[in-house]
Amino acid sequence: MWVRWRACRTSRCVGLVACVASLAALPSRASAFDAYDFYGNWPTHVVTGDGTDVGISALYQIDLNRFSHDEGRLQDALTNRRKYLGFYVRKQGVYDVNVQYDYQARLWVDAFVRVRSKGLLGTDLGIFRFGYSKTPVGFEGVTSSAATTFIETALPTQAFWEGRRTGLDWAWARPSYLINLGYYFVHKDLDGNNPGHSMAGRVAWVPINQAGHVLHLGLSASRETPEWRSGVSPVARLRARPEDGLSAIRLVDTGSLPFTDHIDRRGVEALWIEGPWSAQGEYLDERIKRDGGRPKVEGHGYYVFATWTLTGESRYYSDGNVADRRYSGRNQAVIRPSQAWGAVELALRYSQIDLDDGAVLGGHEHNWTVGANWYLGEHLKFQANVIRASTERRHVRVDPHIFEMRAQLSF
């Protein structure tokens, strides 16, 4: 068993190194394009004479998870976390079309058309997006999977974020505020799941909004109304992994909650950025209303974290969201690290969730996470997290220690 696992681990590491090396070599094969270099853009797209940008996008993540003090419940793993491949067409300030598929989970990621009315019509009526995209309740949830500060999202984000749905959303983004409304009306998502519809909204006040200096305060809420499918009642479920991404075990879990009539989600969020320092926090809750006089079920939780970038770069903020230091805007123009060897960041997070409500004993958990991130140019990112989790469900305590590492390639 050990020999077989070690051989598998070695082959995956060799494959990752080969992949990184081959892609890193691409700029030398495209030396005619002066804009391409190892730290900047790789030749994965073409910009036409009228400014239309056409290209392919990819996100590859390989993770290592190691567990101890877990009562034998969680299994060590070294495997792929995400394998996104996509295609895009965009014209800055006018429109963008994005399609992405995750070949690891075998699920669609994004498939939408977004139009900026000012660039298209000459009148600013906001930004309209139609298709399959992220729902707005959950600050961490709407952050790109390539740009998360920690390897996995916090406990309440895992449990309460609705995920992606198909429909229409509208955003009115100004330097000092943001309004985002969405109606997700297509009967099922692109993977044939989650029949029903949702309405969602998010507003934020941004009294400070300058490069490297941000204060963002926001509220969000949504109502999801699931539908019966093939004579089976809608089922809701609240659960979360202990902030790892590879194990199948959830140490807090309400179990299935049938006869769900509707689900209400609410969020309160805050972000502060001051040069290389930042702090972010969010409170989320979810209320499940059930048919036939069955009692409603509620769960709630929050997280707070702080970051410090040793090399001096600031987290990037735009239109109510944050991104890696490798992005300077929606057109993904690069922010060059101040050092040739990249940007280095340290982070500390505390998260908590409570899924006990009356007769439903989903358990409660709180975690501390210490993280370190290395951003090497525009396309490479390496992360390490140490997590100390404390959980109790039905009077059974499990307090795992978790060590995680990730290598990420994206363009």
C-alpha positions as CSV (number, residue, x, y, z in Angstrom):
1,M,0.0,0.0,0.0
2,W,2.8,2.5,1.0
3,V,4.8,1.6,-2.2
4,R,1.7,2.1,-4.4
5,W,0.8,5.4,-2.8
6,R,4.3,6.7,-3.0
7,A,4.6,5.8,-6.7
8,C,1.3,7.5,-7.3
9,R,2.5,10.6,-5.4
10,T,5.8,10.7,-7.4
11,S,4.0,10.4,-10.8
12,R,1.7,13.3,-9.9
13,C,4.5,15.5,-8.8
14,V,6.5,14.7,-11.9
15,G,3.4,15.5,-14.0
16,L,2.9,18.8,-12.2
17,V,6.6,19.8,-12.7
18,A,6.4,18.8,-16.4
19,C,3.2,20.8,-16.9
20,V,4.7,23.9,-15.2
21,A,7.9,23.6,-17.1
22,S,6.3,23.2,-20.5
23,L,4.0,26.1,-20.0
24,A,6.8,28.3,-18.6
25,A,8.7,27.6,-21.8
26,L,5.9,28.9,-24.0
27,P,7.1,32.5,-23.9
28,S,10.4,31.6,-25.5
29,R,8.6,29.9,-28.4
30,A,6.6,33.1,-28.9
31,S,9.5,35.5,-28.7
32,A,8.0,37.6,-31.4
33,F,5.4,38.8,-28.9
34,D,7.3,41.3,-26.8
35,A,4.5,41.6,-24.2
36,Y,5.0,37.9,-23.2
37,D,7.5,36.9,-20.5
38,F,7.7,34.4,-17.7
39,Y,6.3,36.8,-15.1
40,G,3.7,38.4,-17.3
41,N,1.2,37.1,-19.9
42,W,1.8,33.8,-21.6
43,P,0.7,33.4,-25.2
44,T,-2.7,32.0,-24.5
45,H,-4.7,34.8,-26.1
46,V,-4.8,37.1,-29.1
47,V,-5.9,40.8,-29.1
48,T,-7.3,42.0,-32.4
49,G,-6.9,45.4,-33.9
50,D,-10.2,46.7,-32.4
51,G,-9.2,45.6,-28.9
52,T,-11.2,42.3,-28.9
53,D,-9.3,39.7,-26.7
54,V,-9.8,36.0,-27.6
55,G,-8.2,33.3,-25.6
56,I,-8.3,30.1,-23.5
57,S,-8.4,30.1,-19.7
58,A,-7.2,27.4,-17.3
59,L,-6.9,26.7,-13.6
60,Y,-5.0,23.7,-12.3
61,Q,-4.6,22.9,-8.6
62,I,-3.0,20.0,-7.0
63,D,-3.4,19.6,-3.2
64,L,-1.8,17.7,-0.4
65,N,-3.8,17.1,2.8
66,R,-2.4,15.5,5.9
67,F,-4.5,14.7,9.1
68,S,-3.7,13.9,12.7
69,H,-5.7,13.7,16.0
70,D,-8.8,12.9,13.8
71,E,-9.8,9.6,15.4
72,G,-9.1,7.9,12.1
73,R,-12.0,9.7,10.4
74,L,-10.1,11.7,7.7
75,Q,-7.9,10.2,5.0
76,D,-4.6,11.7,3.8
77,A,-4.6,12.6,0.1
78,L,-2.5,14.0,-2.7
79,T,-4.6,14.6,-5.8
80,N,-6.0,17.2,-8.2
81,R,-8.4,19.7,-6.6
82,R,-9.5,21.6,-9.8
83,K,-8.9,21.2,-13.5
84,Y,-10.7,24.1,-15.3
85,L,-10.5,24.7,-19.0
86,G,-12.3,27.5,-20.7
87,F,-12.7,29.9,-23.5
88,Y,-13.4,33.6,-23.5
89,V,-14.0,36.6,-25.8
90,R,-14.0,40.1,-24.3
91,K,-13.7,43.7,-25.3
92,Q,-12.8,45.9,-22.4
93,G,-15.6,48.2,-21.3
94,V,-18.1,46.6,-23.7
95,Y,-18.7,42.8,-23.2
96,D,-17.2,39.5,-22.2
97,V,-18.2,35.9,-22.9
98,N,-16.9,33.2,-20.6
99,V,-17.3,29.4,-20.7
100,Q,-15.4,27.1,-18.2
101,Y,-15.7,23.4,-17.3
102,D,-14.0,21.6,-14.4
103,Y,-12.7,18.3,-15.6
104,Q,-11.9,17.2,-12.1
105,A,-15.4,17.5,-10.6
106,R,-17.0,17.1,-14.0
107,L,-19.1,20.2,-13.5
108,W,-19.7,23.4,-15.3
109,V,-18.0,26.4,-13.7
110,D,-19.1,29.5,-15.6
111,A,-21.0,30.0,-18.8
112,F,-22.3,33.5,-19.3
113,V,-22.5,36.7,-21.4
114,R,-21.9,40.0,-19.6
115,V,-22.6,43.4,-21.2
116,R,-21.6,46.8,-20.0
117,S,-24.3,49.1,-21.2
118,K,-22.2,52.2,-21.3
119,G,-19.8,50.7,-23.7
120,L,-22.5,49.1,-25.8
121,L,-25.2,51.8,-25.8
122,G,-23.4,54.9,-24.8
123,T,-25.7,55.2,-21.7
124,D,-24.7,53.7,-18.4
125,L,-27.6,51.5,-17.2
126,G,-25.4,49.1,-15.3
127,I,-23.8,45.8,-16.1
128,F,-26.0,42.9,-17.2
129,R,-25.0,39.2,-17.1
130,F,-27.0,36.3,-18.4
131,G,-26.1,32.6,-17.9
132,Y,-24.6,30.3,-15.3
133,S,-22.7,32.2,-12.6
134,K,-22.1,32.7,-8.9
135,T,-24.9,33.8,-6.6
136,P,-24.1,36.9,-4.6
137,V,-24.7,35.9,-0.9
138,G,-21.2,35.1,0.5
139,F,-18.2,37.3,0.1
140,E,-15.7,34.4,-0.1
141,G,-18.1,32.5,-2.3
142,V,-18.0,35.1,-5.1
143,T,-14.2,35.4,-5.0
144,S,-12.5,33.5,-7.8
145,S,-11.4,30.0,-6.9
146,A,-7.9,31.0,-8.1
147,A,-7.8,34.0,-5.8
148,T,-8.8,32.8,-2.4
149,T,-6.4,33.8,0.5
150,F,-6.7,30.4,2.1
151,I,-6.7,27.0,0.4
152,E,-10.3,26.4,1.2
153,T,-13.2,28.7,2.1
154,A,-14.3,29.2,5.7
155,L,-16.9,27.0,7.4
156,P,-19.9,29.2,6.9
157,T,-19.1,29.8,3.3
158,Q,-19.0,26.1,2.7
159,A,-22.3,25.4,4.5
160,F,-24.4,28.4,3.4
161,W,-23.2,29.7,0.0
162,E,-25.8,28.7,-2.7
163,G,-23.2,28.3,-5.4
164,R,-23.9,28.8,-9.1
165,R,-27.3,29.2,-10.7
166,T,-28.6,30.1,-14.2
167,G,-30.4,33.4,-14.8
168,L,-30.0,37.2,-15.1
169,D,-28.2,39.6,-12.8
170,W,-27.6,43.3,-12.8
171,A,-24.9,45.4,-11.1
172,W,-24.6,49.1,-10.6
173,A,-21.0,49.7,-9.5
174,R,-19.8,53.1,-8.4
175,P,-16.6,54.0,-6.6
176,S,-18.5,54.6,-3.3
177,Y,-21.2,51.9,-3.5
178,L,-22.4,48.8,-5.2
179,I,-25.9,47.3,-5.9
180,N,-26.2,43.8,-7.3
181,L,-29.5,42.0,-8.0
182,G,-30.1,38.6,-9.5
183,Y,-33.0,36.4,-10.5
184,Y,-32.1,32.8,-11.3
185,F,-35.1,31.4,-13.0
186,V,-33.9,28.5,-15.3
187,H,-35.4,25.3,-14.0
188,K,-32.1,23.5,-13.3
189,D,-28.5,24.4,-13.3
190,L,-26.2,23.4,-16.2
191,D,-25.5,20.0,-14.5
192,G,-29.2,19.1,-14.1
193,N,-29.3,19.8,-10.4
194,N,-31.1,22.2,-8.0
195,P,-34.5,22.6,-9.7
196,G,-36.2,25.8,-8.6
197,H,-35.5,29.5,-8.7
198,S,-33.8,32.1,-6.5
199,M,-33.8,35.8,-6.0
200,A,-30.8,37.5,-4.5
201,G,-29.4,40.9,-3.8
202,R,-26.2,42.5,-2.4
203,V,-25.4,46.1,-1.5
204,A,-22.2,47.7,-0.3
205,W,-20.9,51.0,0.8
206,V,-17.3,51.8,0.0
207,P,-16.4,55.1,1.7
208,I,-12.7,54.5,1.0
209,N,-11.8,53.2,-2.5
210,Q,-8.3,53.9,-3.7
211,A,-5.6,51.5,-4.9
212,G,-4.2,50.0,-1.7
213,H,-6.7,51.8,0.6
214,V,-10.2,50.3,0.9
215,L,-13.1,50.1,3.3
216,H,-16.0,48.0,2.2
217,L,-19.2,47.3,4.2
218,G,-21.9,45.1,2.7
219,L,-25.2,43.3,3.2
220,S,-26.7,40.5,1.1
221,A,-29.8,38.3,1.1
222,S,-31.5,35.7,-1.0
223,R,-34.5,33.4,-1.2
224,E,-34.3,30.0,-2.9
225,T,-37.5,28.1,-3.7
226,P,-36.7,24.6,-4.7
227,E,-39.2,22.4,-6.6
228,W,-40.4,18.8,-6.4
229,R,-38.6,16.5,-8.9
230,S,-40.1,13.2,-10.1
231,G,-42.5,13.2,-7.1
232,V,-39.7,13.6,-4.6
233,S,-39.9,16.5,-2.1
234,P,-37.1,19.2,-2.1
235,V,-34.3,18.4,0.3
236,A,-32.0,20.9,2.0
237,R,-28.8,20.0,3.9
238,L,-26.2,22.1,5.8
239,R,-22.7,20.7,6.2
240,A,-19.1,21.7,5.9
241,R,-15.7,20.0,5.7
242,P,-13.1,21.0,8.3
243,E,-11.7,23.5,5.7
244,D,-10.0,20.8,3.7
245,G,-11.0,20.1,0.1
246,L,-10.1,16.4,-0.5
247,S,-11.8,14.4,2.3
248,A,-15.4,13.2,1.9
249,I,-16.1,13.6,5.6
250,R,-18.1,16.5,7.1
251,L,-17.7,16.7,10.9
252,V,-20.7,19.0,11.1
253,D,-23.8,18.0,9.1
254,T,-27.6,18.4,9.7
255,G,-28.4,15.4,7.4
256,S,-31.1,15.6,4.8
257,L,-34.1,17.9,5.6
258,P,-36.9,16.9,3.3
259,F,-40.1,18.9,2.5
260,T,-38.2,22.1,2.2
261,D,-40.5,25.0,1.1
262,H,-37.9,27.8,0.8
263,I,-34.4,28.7,2.0
264,D,-33.5,32.2,3.2
265,R,-29.8,33.3,3.3
266,R,-28.3,36.5,4.8
267,G,-24.9,37.9,5.0
268,V,-23.0,40.8,6.6
269,E,-19.5,41.5,5.2
270,A,-16.6,43.8,5.8
271,L,-13.2,44.4,4.1
272,W,-10.3,46.8,5.1
273,I,-7.1,47.2,3.0
274,E,-4.3,49.5,4.0
275,G,-1.2,48.9,1.9
276,P,0.2,45.4,2.6
277,W,-2.3,44.8,5.5
278,S,-5.9,43.7,5.2
279,A,-8.7,42.3,7.3
280,Q,-11.9,40.6,6.1
281,G,-14.9,39.2,7.9
282,E,-18.4,37.9,7.3
283,Y,-21.4,36.6,9.1
284,L,-23.7,34.2,7.3
285,D,-26.9,32.4,8.3
286,E,-29.4,30.2,6.6
287,R,-33.1,29.5,7.5
288,I,-34.9,26.5,6.0
289,K,-38.7,26.7,6.0
290,R,-40.4,23.3,5.7
291,D,-43.8,22.1,4.7
292,G,-46.5,20.3,6.8
293,G,-45.9,22.2,10.1
294,R,-42.4,20.8,10.4
295,P,-40.1,23.2,12.4
296,K,-37.8,25.5,10.5
297,V,-34.0,24.8,10.8
298,E,-31.4,27.5,11.1
299,G,-27.7,27.5,11.0
300,H,-25.2,30.4,11.4
301,G,-21.5,31.2,11.5
302,Y,-18.8,33.7,10.8
303,Y,-15.2,34.1,10.0
304,V,-12.5,36.8,10.4
305,F,-9.1,36.9,8.9
306,A,-6.1,39.2,8.6
307,T,-3.3,39.3,6.0
308,W,0.2,40.8,5.7
309,T,2.1,40.9,2.4
310,L,5.8,40.9,3.4
311,T,6.9,42.2,0.0
312,G,4.6,45.2,0.2
313,E,1.9,44.6,-2.4
314,S,-1.8,45.3,-1.6
315,R,-4.7,43.1,-2.2
316,Y,-6.6,44.2,-5.3
317,Y,-10.3,45.4,-5.0
318,S,-12.7,46.3,-7.7
319,D,-16.5,46.6,-7.9
320,G,-17.2,44.8,-4.6
321,N,-14.7,42.0,-5.0
322,V,-11.1,41.1,-4.3
323,A,-8.5,39.4,-6.5
324,D,-4.9,38.1,-6.4
325,R,-2.1,40.5,-6.8
326,R,-1.7,39.2,-10.4
327,Y,-4.9,41.0,-11.4
328,S,-5.2,44.8,-11.9
329,G,-8.7,44.8,-13.2
330,R,-11.4,43.0,-15.1
331,N,-9.2,42.7,-18.1
332,Q,-6.7,40.8,-15.9
333,A,-3.8,43.0,-16.7
334,V,-0.8,42.1,-14.6
335,I,0.4,43.8,-11.4
336,R,4.1,43.2,-11.5
337,P,5.5,42.0,-8.1
338,S,8.0,44.4,-6.5
339,Q,10.5,41.6,-6.4
340,A,11.5,39.4,-9.3
341,W,10.9,36.3,-7.1
342,G,7.3,37.3,-6.4
343,A,5.0,38.4,-3.6
344,V,4.8,36.6,-0.2
345,E,1.8,36.8,2.1
346,L,1.0,35.6,5.6
347,A,-2.6,35.1,6.8
348,L,-4.5,34.1,10.0
349,R,-8.2,33.1,10.1
350,Y,-10.7,32.2,12.7
351,S,-14.0,30.6,11.6
352,Q,-17.0,29.2,13.5
353,I,-20.3,27.5,12.6
354,D,-23.3,26.2,14.6
355,L,-25.7,23.7,13.0
356,D,-27.6,22.7,16.2
357,D,-31.2,23.8,16.1
358,G,-33.8,22.0,18.3
359,A,-34.1,18.4,17.3
360,V,-31.6,18.9,14.5
361,L,-28.1,18.2,15.9
362,G,-25.8,19.2,13.1
363,G,-23.0,20.0,15.5
364,H,-20.7,23.0,15.9
365,E,-17.1,23.7,14.9
366,H,-14.5,26.4,15.2
367,N,-11.1,26.5,13.5
368,W,-7.9,28.4,13.5
369,T,-5.9,28.6,10.3
370,V,-2.4,29.9,9.6
371,G,-1.5,30.4,6.0
372,A,1.4,31.4,3.7
373,N,1.1,32.3,0.0
374,W,3.8,32.8,-2.6
375,Y,2.7,34.5,-5.8
376,L,5.3,33.9,-8.5
377,G,4.5,36.2,-11.4
378,E,1.1,36.2,-13.0
379,H,0.4,32.5,-13.4
380,L,2.0,30.5,-10.5
381,K,0.8,30.4,-6.9
382,F,1.9,28.2,-4.0
383,Q,0.0,27.9,-0.7
384,A,0.4,26.2,2.7
385,N,-2.1,26.1,5.6
386,V,-2.0,24.7,9.1
387,I,-5.5,24.2,10.7
388,R,-6.5,23.4,14.2
389,A,-10.2,22.3,14.2
390,S,-12.5,21.7,17.2
391,T,-15.8,20.0,16.5
392,E,-18.6,18.5,18.5
393,R,-21.7,16.7,17.2
394,R,-24.1,14.6,19.2
395,H,-21.7,14.8,22.2
396,V,-18.9,13.3,20.1
397,R,-15.8,15.5,19.9
398,V,-13.2,15.3,17.1
399,D,-10.4,17.9,17.0
400,P,-8.3,17.2,13.9
401,H,-5.0,18.9,13.1
402,I,-4.7,19.5,9.3
403,F,-1.7,20.4,7.1
404,E,-2.4,21.4,3.5
405,M,-0.3,22.5,0.5
406,R,-1.3,23.6,-3.0
407,A,0.5,24.3,-6.2
408,Q,-1.6,26.3,-8.7
409,L,-1.2,27.2,-12.3
410,S,-3.7,29.6,-14.0
411,F,-4.1,31.8,-17.0
